[in-house]
Amino acid sequence: MELERHVLSSLETALGEETLGRLEQSAAAIVRAKENGGKVVAVVGSGPNLHEGVTTLIAALIGKGIIDGVITSSAVICHEMGGTLDRVHRVHTNELPGVDLSPSRDSILEASIISDDLLEEIRTEIPFDETYYRNLLAAPGKDIIKAAANLAYPMGYRTERLAREAQALAAAASVPLEVVVGLGADPMTMIGAGARRGVPVLVGIPQLIGGGAVGLAVGDSMTITERASRVARLLGSADVIIESAVALTQEIHDGPFETYTGHGLWAEWSGQWTYSLADKKLIRIDLDPNLELAWHHERTDGTVSQAIANGLPKTKLMGVPFRMEMSGFARLPGSLPLVADIGIAWPLLAARVSTALGVDLDFMSYPQSTPEGQAMRERIVREVHPVSRTRMLEAARNLLEDGDL
């Protein structure tokens, strides 16, 4: 614990005084919401959220009842199905003469470095090419840690096939695919923690394409309208929304059922259920300084609102490259930009919130560029396991028989 305090204290020095103040405001808003019985929802992209341990930290926060829902990408679902991060052996195709596969852009192939027990399990689940796998491992190359279940054999292939099985179960149970795979997932993943606590972990509609067949299976597991409704109800239930290194959030948080900055007017007009972001705290952790500029412009002179009211291009009016999500974000009364590295912001935020709530976390993330971050990544590879097909099928069958889904 003393080491953790020392490391977190050193991370604070990487933040400016204003950013640190914003982080304190964010933590206070989360604590206030939880103490008043409110809910906190995270909207999480892939990429750095996986590599910096943020998704694993969020899983820990779900397990402790601090995070009450997650909206993420199908790529993250794919990687969590594979164990979040894994170690692979990377081989140039020149080292594998006679292999009849279309090479990637970099002419690289990968082999999953996994335990004998997991390998034996996989042999019973998919058509397994022993010769190809042995040749990959034996070829000269290098071992790296990367996002799991991507192009490495056999985990990438196995994960995509498993997703299609889960799709059929999800359709039978009338639930998102994310629920079904979560039933067999490791509790240190968001999908696994969510399934165990009954916390929604959903893929947002702009985030559906990713993870190969996993993204297709997620998209095919329910209609777009039902997915939009589930996402909207999750956001509607939240008092605090935390966006973390994610693009296209305007299409998530002000979608077809949101009435304050979104497109929910005609849904409300038609008598459908709608919600409003007006009274919600929306925290965005993002490295783009233009987010701060757009937010500041709106707070000082209403530039964003004026541009919209007059049908003018916001980019030219403010002189900054303008991403769509900046518009809805800047105009929300409860929005708060946190322009910082998520690898630094999340552990500081989690530490403050858990301390204030008297909660001991079982996992803490650190920036991957630090020694603690490297040790954290090794821990994820070692301790976070891929989805168990056996557990997934058994749990899905039991729930279907009980009618609880």
C-alpha positions as CSV (number, residue, x, y, z in Angstrom):
1,M,0.0,0.0,0.0
2,E,2.9,2.4,0.8
3,L,4.4,1.7,-2.6
4,E,1.1,2.3,-4.3
5,R,0.7,5.7,-2.5
6,H,4.3,6.6,-3.6
7,V,3.6,5.7,-7.2
8,L,0.3,7.5,-7.3
9,S,1.9,10.6,-5.8
10,S,4.6,10.6,-8.5
11,L,1.9,10.4,-11.1
12,E,0.3,13.5,-9.8
13,T,3.4,15.5,-10.7
14,A,2.7,14.7,-14.4
15,L,-0.6,16.6,-14.3
16,G,-0.8,20.4,-14.3
17,E,-2.5,22.2,-11.4
18,E,-5.7,22.8,-13.4
19,T,-6.0,19.2,-14.6
20,L,-5.4,17.9,-11.1
21,G,-8.2,20.2,-9.9
22,R,-10.5,18.8,-12.5
23,L,-9.6,15.3,-11.4
24,E,-10.5,16.2,-7.8
25,Q,-13.8,17.6,-9.1
26,S,-14.4,14.4,-11.0
27,A,-13.7,12.2,-8.0
28,A,-15.9,14.3,-5.8
29,A,-18.8,14.0,-8.3
30,I,-18.5,10.2,-8.4
31,V,-18.3,9.9,-4.6
32,R,-21.3,12.2,-4.2
33,A,-23.3,10.1,-6.7
34,K,-22.4,6.8,-5.0
35,E,-23.1,8.1,-1.5
36,N,-26.6,9.3,-2.7
37,G,-27.4,5.9,-4.2
38,G,-26.7,7.1,-7.8
39,K,-25.0,5.3,-10.7
40,V,-21.8,5.7,-12.6
41,V,-21.4,4.5,-16.2
42,A,-18.1,4.3,-18.1
43,V,-17.9,4.7,-21.9
44,V,-14.7,3.1,-22.9
45,G,-12.7,2.8,-26.2
46,S,-10.2,0.1,-27.0
47,G,-6.5,0.6,-27.7
48,P,-4.9,2.4,-24.7
49,N,-7.8,1.4,-22.3
50,L,-6.6,-2.2,-22.7
51,H,-2.8,-1.6,-22.7
52,E,-2.9,0.8,-19.8
53,G,-4.9,-1.6,-17.7
54,V,-8.0,0.7,-17.6
55,T,-10.5,-2.0,-18.6
56,T,-9.1,-4.3,-15.9
57,L,-9.4,-1.5,-13.4
58,I,-13.0,-0.8,-14.4
59,A,-13.7,-4.6,-13.9
60,A,-12.4,-4.2,-10.3
61,L,-14.6,-1.1,-9.9
62,I,-17.6,-3.1,-11.1
63,G,-16.7,-5.8,-8.6
64,K,-16.8,-3.3,-5.8
65,G,-20.0,-1.7,-6.8
66,I,-18.5,1.6,-8.0
67,I,-19.1,1.3,-11.7
68,D,-22.7,0.5,-12.6
69,G,-22.5,0.0,-16.3
70,V,-20.1,0.1,-19.3
71,I,-20.5,1.0,-23.0
72,T,-17.5,-0.1,-25.0
73,S,-16.4,-1.5,-28.4
74,S,-16.7,-4.9,-30.0
75,A,-12.9,-4.9,-30.2
76,V,-12.7,-4.7,-26.4
77,I,-15.2,-7.6,-26.2
78,C,-13.0,-9.6,-28.5
79,H,-9.8,-8.8,-26.5
80,E,-11.5,-9.6,-23.1
81,M,-12.8,-12.9,-24.5
82,G,-9.1,-13.7,-25.2
83,G,-8.0,-12.6,-21.7
84,T,-7.4,-8.8,-22.3
85,L,-3.6,-9.0,-23.0
86,D,-1.6,-12.1,-24.0
87,R,1.9,-12.9,-25.0
88,V,2.5,-13.9,-28.6
89,H,5.4,-15.1,-30.7
90,R,5.7,-12.9,-33.8
91,V,7.2,-14.4,-37.0
92,H,8.0,-12.9,-40.4
93,T,6.4,-14.8,-43.2
94,N,9.9,-15.3,-44.7
95,E,10.6,-17.6,-41.8
96,L,7.7,-19.9,-42.8
97,P,8.2,-21.0,-46.4
98,G,5.3,-22.9,-47.8
99,V,2.6,-21.3,-45.6
100,D,-0.3,-20.5,-47.9
101,L,-1.9,-17.5,-46.0
102,S,-2.3,-13.9,-47.1
103,P,0.2,-12.0,-45.1
104,S,-0.7,-8.9,-43.1
105,R,0.7,-5.5,-44.2
106,D,3.8,-6.2,-42.2
107,S,4.1,-9.8,-43.4
108,I,3.8,-10.9,-39.7
109,L,2.1,-14.0,-38.3
110,E,1.7,-14.7,-34.6
111,A,1.4,-17.7,-32.3
112,S,-0.3,-17.5,-28.9
113,I,2.0,-18.5,-26.0
114,I,-0.5,-20.3,-23.7
115,S,-0.5,-23.0,-21.1
116,D,-0.6,-26.7,-21.9
117,D,-4.0,-27.0,-20.1
118,L,-5.5,-24.2,-22.2
119,L,-4.0,-25.7,-25.4
120,E,-5.5,-29.1,-24.6
121,E,-8.9,-27.4,-24.1
122,I,-8.7,-25.6,-27.4
123,R,-7.8,-28.9,-29.2
124,T,-11.3,-30.2,-28.2
125,E,-13.1,-27.0,-29.4
126,I,-11.7,-26.1,-32.9
127,P,-10.0,-27.9,-35.8
128,F,-6.4,-27.4,-34.6
129,D,-3.5,-27.4,-37.0
130,E,-0.7,-28.9,-34.8
131,T,2.0,-28.5,-37.5
132,Y,1.2,-24.9,-38.3
133,Y,1.3,-24.0,-34.5
134,R,4.6,-25.9,-33.9
135,N,6.2,-24.3,-36.9
136,L,5.1,-20.8,-35.8
137,L,6.6,-21.3,-32.3
138,A,9.8,-22.8,-33.7
139,A,10.5,-20.0,-36.2
140,P,12.8,-17.2,-35.4
141,G,10.9,-14.2,-34.1
142,K,10.2,-12.2,-30.9
143,D,7.8,-12.4,-28.0
144,I,5.6,-9.4,-27.2
145,I,2.6,-8.6,-25.0
146,K,-0.4,-7.2,-27.0
147,A,-4.2,-7.0,-27.0
148,A,-5.4,-10.6,-26.8
149,A,-7.2,-12.8,-29.3
150,N,-6.4,-10.8,-32.3
151,L,-4.3,-12.4,-35.1
152,A,-2.4,-14.9,-33.1
153,Y,-3.1,-18.6,-33.7
154,P,-5.0,-20.3,-32.2
155,M,-6.6,-17.7,-29.8
156,G,-7.8,-15.3,-32.5
157,Y,-9.4,-18.0,-34.6
158,R,-10.9,-19.7,-31.5
159,T,-12.4,-16.4,-30.2
160,E,-14.1,-15.6,-33.4
161,R,-15.7,-19.1,-33.6
162,L,-16.7,-18.8,-30.0
163,A,-18.4,-15.5,-30.7
164,R,-20.6,-17.1,-33.3
165,E,-21.7,-19.8,-30.8
166,A,-22.5,-17.1,-28.3
167,Q,-24.5,-15.3,-30.9
168,A,-26.9,-18.2,-31.2
169,L,-27.3,-18.5,-27.4
170,A,-27.9,-14.7,-27.2
171,A,-30.6,-14.9,-29.8
172,A,-32.3,-17.8,-28.0
173,A,-32.2,-15.9,-24.7
174,S,-33.1,-12.5,-26.1
175,V,-30.0,-10.9,-24.5
176,P,-26.9,-9.1,-25.9
177,L,-24.0,-11.4,-26.9
178,E,-22.0,-9.5,-24.3
179,V,-24.0,-11.1,-21.5
180,V,-23.5,-14.7,-22.9
181,V,-19.7,-14.4,-23.3
182,G,-19.5,-12.7,-19.9
183,L,-20.9,-15.8,-18.3
184,G,-17.8,-17.7,-19.2
185,A,-15.4,-14.8,-18.9
186,D,-12.7,-14.0,-16.3
187,P,-14.0,-11.8,-13.4
188,M,-11.0,-9.5,-14.0
189,T,-12.6,-8.5,-17.4
190,M,-15.5,-6.0,-17.7
191,I,-17.7,-8.6,-19.3
192,G,-16.9,-11.1,-16.6
193,A,-17.4,-8.7,-13.7
194,G,-20.6,-7.4,-15.3
195,A,-22.1,-10.8,-15.7
196,R,-21.4,-11.8,-12.1
197,R,-22.9,-8.6,-10.7
198,G,-25.7,-8.1,-13.2
199,V,-24.1,-4.9,-14.4
200,P,-24.7,-4.1,-18.1
201,V,-21.6,-4.1,-20.4
202,L,-22.8,-3.1,-23.9
203,V,-21.2,-2.3,-27.2
204,G,-22.3,1.1,-28.5
205,I,-23.6,1.3,-32.0
206,P,-20.7,3.4,-33.5
207,Q,-18.3,0.8,-31.9
208,L,-19.8,-2.3,-33.5
209,I,-17.1,-3.0,-36.1
210,G,-14.0,-4.4,-34.5
211,G,-12.7,-7.8,-33.5
212,G,-13.4,-9.5,-36.8
213,A,-16.3,-11.9,-36.5
214,V,-16.7,-10.9,-32.8
215,G,-18.0,-7.5,-34.0
216,L,-20.2,-9.1,-36.5
217,A,-21.6,-11.5,-33.9
218,V,-22.3,-8.7,-31.5
219,G,-24.1,-6.7,-34.2
220,D,-26.1,-9.7,-35.3
221,S,-27.2,-10.7,-31.8
222,M,-29.9,-8.1,-31.6
223,T,-31.5,-5.3,-33.7
224,I,-30.0,-1.9,-33.8
225,T,-33.1,-0.4,-32.3
226,E,-33.0,-2.7,-29.3
227,R,-29.3,-2.0,-28.8
228,A,-29.9,1.8,-29.0
229,S,-32.7,1.4,-26.4
230,R,-30.5,-0.6,-24.0
231,V,-27.6,1.9,-24.4
232,A,-30.0,4.8,-23.8
233,R,-31.6,3.3,-20.7
234,L,-28.1,2.6,-19.3
235,L,-27.1,6.3,-19.9
236,G,-30.5,7.5,-18.6
237,S,-29.9,5.6,-15.3
238,A,-26.5,7.3,-14.8
239,D,-25.8,10.3,-12.6
240,V,-22.2,10.4,-13.8
241,I,-20.8,9.3,-17.2
242,I,-17.1,8.9,-17.7
243,E,-15.8,8.8,-21.2
244,S,-12.3,7.3,-21.6
245,A,-10.3,7.6,-24.8
246,V,-13.2,6.9,-27.0
247,A,-14.3,8.3,-30.4
248,L,-17.8,9.1,-31.8
249,T,-19.3,9.6,-28.3
250,Q,-21.8,12.1,-29.6
251,E,-23.5,9.3,-31.5
252,I,-23.5,7.4,-28.1
253,H,-24.6,9.9,-25.5
254,D,-27.0,12.1,-27.6
255,G,-28.5,9.3,-29.7
256,P,-32.0,8.8,-30.8
257,F,-33.6,8.9,-27.4
258,E,-31.8,11.9,-25.8
259,T,-33.6,15.2,-25.7
260,Y,-31.2,17.8,-24.4
261,T,-28.5,17.9,-27.2
262,G,-29.5,14.8,-29.1
263,H,-32.1,13.7,-31.6
264,G,-34.8,12.4,-29.2
265,L,-37.3,15.2,-30.1
266,W,-39.3,13.1,-32.5
267,A,-39.1,10.0,-30.3
268,E,-40.7,12.0,-27.5
269,W,-43.1,13.6,-30.0
270,S,-44.2,10.1,-30.9
271,G,-44.7,9.1,-27.3
272,Q,-41.6,6.9,-26.9
273,W,-39.4,6.7,-23.9
274,T,-36.7,9.4,-23.8
275,Y,-34.1,10.7,-21.4
276,S,-32.0,13.9,-20.9
277,L,-28.4,14.5,-20.2
278,A,-29.2,18.0,-18.8
279,D,-28.7,17.1,-15.1
280,K,-25.9,14.5,-15.6
281,K,-22.2,14.9,-14.9
282,L,-20.2,14.0,-18.1
283,I,-16.5,13.6,-17.5
284,R,-14.3,13.1,-20.6
285,I,-10.7,11.8,-20.2
286,D,-9.0,12.7,-23.5
287,L,-5.6,13.8,-24.6
288,D,-6.9,16.2,-27.3
289,P,-6.4,19.8,-26.1
290,N,-9.0,21.0,-28.6
291,L,-11.6,19.4,-26.3
292,E,-10.6,21.9,-23.6
293,L,-10.6,24.8,-26.1
294,A,-14.1,23.9,-27.4
295,W,-15.4,23.6,-23.8
296,H,-13.8,26.9,-22.8
297,H,-15.2,28.7,-25.8
298,E,-18.7,27.6,-24.9
299,R,-18.3,28.5,-21.3
300,T,-16.9,32.0,-22.0
301,D,-18.9,33.2,-25.0
302,G,-21.2,30.4,-26.1
303,T,-19.4,30.0,-29.4
304,V,-20.5,26.4,-30.0
305,S,-24.2,27.2,-29.3
306,Q,-24.0,30.3,-31.5
307,A,-22.5,28.3,-34.4
308,I,-25.3,25.7,-34.1
309,A,-28.0,28.4,-33.8
310,N,-26.8,30.1,-37.0
311,G,-25.9,27.0,-39.0
312,L,-22.2,27.9,-39.1
313,P,-19.2,25.5,-39.3
314,K,-17.8,25.3,-35.8
315,T,-14.3,24.5,-37.0
316,K,-13.9,27.8,-38.9
317,L,-15.6,29.8,-36.2
318,M,-13.3,28.7,-33.4
319,G,-10.2,28.0,-35.4
320,V,-9.7,24.5,-34.0
321,P,-10.0,21.0,-35.6
322,F,-13.5,20.1,-34.3
323,R,-14.6,16.5,-33.6
324,M,-18.3,15.9,-33.5
325,E,-18.4,14.8,-29.9
326,M,-17.0,18.1,-28.8
327,S,-20.3,19.8,-29.7
328,G,-22.7,17.9,-27.4
329,F,-20.0,17.7,-24.7
330,A,-19.2,21.4,-24.6
331,R,-22.9,22.4,-24.5
332,L,-23.8,20.2,-21.5
333,P,-24.0,22.1,-18.3
334,G,-22.4,19.2,-16.4
335,S,-19.6,18.4,-18.7
336,L,-16.0,18.4,-17.4
337,P,-12.9,17.9,-19.6
338,L,-10.0,16.0,-18.1
339,V,-7.2,16.5,-20.7
340,A,-4.8,13.9,-19.5
341,D,-3.2,10.5,-20.3
342,I,-5.8,7.8,-19.3
343,G,-3.0,5.7,-17.9
344,I,-2.4,8.5,-15.3
345,A,-5.9,9.8,-14.8
346,W,-7.6,6.5,-14.1
347,P,-5.5,5.2,-11.2
348,L,-5.5,8.6,-9.6
349,L,-9.3,8.8,-10.0
350,A,-9.9,5.3,-8.8
351,A,-7.6,5.7,-5.8
352,R,-9.4,8.9,-4.7
353,V,-12.9,7.4,-5.1
354,S,-12.2,4.1,-3.5
355,T,-10.5,5.8,-0.5
356,A,-13.4,8.2,0.0
357,L,-15.9,5.3,-0.2
358,G,-13.8,3.1,2.1
359,V,-13.3,0.4,-0.6
360,D,-10.1,-1.7,-1.0
361,L,-9.5,-2.4,-4.7
362,D,-8.1,-5.8,-5.8
363,F,-6.4,-4.3,-8.8
364,M,-4.8,-1.0,-9.6
365,S,-3.6,0.1,-13.1
366,Y,-0.5,2.1,-13.8
367,P,0.9,3.7,-17.0
368,Q,2.5,1.0,-19.1
369,S,5.6,3.2,-19.5
370,T,6.4,2.8,-15.8
371,P,8.0,-0.3,-14.1
372,E,4.7,-0.7,-12.2
373,G,2.8,-0.6,-15.5
374,Q,5.1,-3.3,-16.9
375,A,4.5,-5.5,-13.9
376,M,0.7,-4.8,-14.2
377,R,0.7,-6.0,-17.8
378,E,2.6,-9.1,-16.8
379,R,0.0,-9.7,-14.1
380,I,-2.8,-9.4,-16.6
381,V,-1.2,-11.9,-19.0
382,R,-0.7,-14.3,-16.1
383,E,-3.9,-13.9,-14.2
384,V,-6.7,-12.9,-16.6
385,H,-7.8,-16.0,-18.5
386,P,-9.7,-16.3,-21.8
387,V,-13.5,-17.1,-21.9
388,S,-14.2,-20.7,-20.9
389,R,-16.4,-22.2,-23.5
390,T,-17.6,-24.9,-21.0
391,R,-18.5,-22.4,-18.3
392,M,-20.3,-20.2,-20.9
393,L,-22.4,-23.0,-22.3
394,E,-23.3,-24.4,-18.8
395,A,-24.2,-21.0,-17.4
396,A,-26.3,-20.1,-20.5
397,R,-28.1,-23.4,-20.4
398,N,-28.9,-23.1,-16.7
399,L,-30.2,-19.6,-17.1
400,L,-32.3,-20.6,-20.1
401,E,-33.8,-23.5,-18.2
402,D,-34.6,-21.3,-15.2
403,G,-36.0,-18.6,-17.4
404,D,-34.0,-15.9,-15.6
405,L,-32.7,-14.4,-18.8
